Amino acid sequence: MRLIYRLAREGNGSSGAMGVKSIAIHLNEAGIRTRDGGRWGVDAVHKVLTRTTYIGRHRFNAKYWKTRERKPEAEVVEMTVPPIIEAAEFEAVQALLKTRSPAMSAPRVVSGPTLLTGICFCAACGGAMTLRTGKSGRYRYYTCSTKARQGETGCKGRTVPMEKLDGVVVEHIEQRLLQPKRLEQILSTVLHRRKERAERRTTHIAELRKRAAEAEAKLKRLYDAIENGVADVSDPMLKERVAELKSVRDQARADAERAEGALDRAGPSITPQALKTFARQARRRVRTESGGYRRDHLRALAQRVEVDAKEVRIMGSKSVLLGTLVAASSVKTAGFGVPSFVPKWRARNDSNVRPSDS
């Protein structure tokens, strides 16, 4: 199971993050069989990657046995089991699966040959910047799709050599974003809130454990009194008190376990050393010249690139960046997903770069 998750997040060392079909092919070619001894298929791999059982939450009674339709969420039963996969790694894989879904991204965006396919747009009209070639494919450009279809009457958008724009975007991310101090500056607010939540949960867990310990101590004193003949075991009030203390103890323990589970699912704390490690590994991996591997890593850091007449605006989501950082801190290697975009973490003018003239 851990191998399947690693392939989904990092690939086999040269391929980059792999989709469910590629994982199934890889497992079959390697002679790895399912638990029943069969060959892997897309559905079997997808079930492994989406089943919460592997992070300690086994769900059953989820479907009607005759129709196989899903039951209302209120009827689904969930129980705690020993986890196999880290929660942060599981969430990172879910983000990958979501963005690879045909309903979310066209197949060409996921597997296309260009670094910025699907995230590069013309700032003038909002149209996608698409691949254009020249000299029988010797030269490759990003060009405004509106201009390509309608000419300058539709948009006067620019045409930029692919190699130049790719280099500008990667270098800017590497030199500006992927520095520990810059990451801390960008994420300072969300990291502070995350730390406060973790501290509140830790304090709450300590209070629950203390409540359970006090109830246990009181129970022990009552049992000692019964053994020593000080208290009458047949006393109805004594029985009620014992039942009350047991209820308090058991409830406090259960609440503490749930709170600890929530704290674990939030992932490890982000330390200065974690930021340094993440920045170092991310710089190295973004620079890997291996097609989709490099592309997937970049898209975990920047989800929209807008090309204007005098500058290139690189945008991304703080929440996605934090999620990537947490996932990287939860496992030995910093694998990245391909998240969706919206909020901007580079909104000021000093965060934008000027492209070279085409």
Buried (B, 14 or more C-beta within 10 A) or exposed (E): EEEBBBBBBBBBEEBBBBBBEBBBBBBBEEEEEBEEEEEBBBEBBBEBBEBBBBBBBBEEEEEEEEEEEEEEEEEEEEEEEEBEBBBBBBBBBBBBBBBBEEEEBEEEBBBBEBBBBBBBBBBBBEBBBBBBEEEEEEEBBBBBBBBBEEEEEBBBBBBBBBEBBBBBBBEBBBEBBBBBEBBBEBBEEBBEEBEEEBEEBEEBBEBBBEBBEBBBEBBEEBEEBBEEEEBEEEEEEBEEBBEEBEEBBEBBBEBBEEBBBBBBBBBEEBEEEBBBBBBEBBBEBBEEEBBBBBBBBBBBBBBBBBBBEEBBBBBBBBBBBBBBBBBBBBBEEBBBBBBBBEEBBBEEEEBBBEBEEE
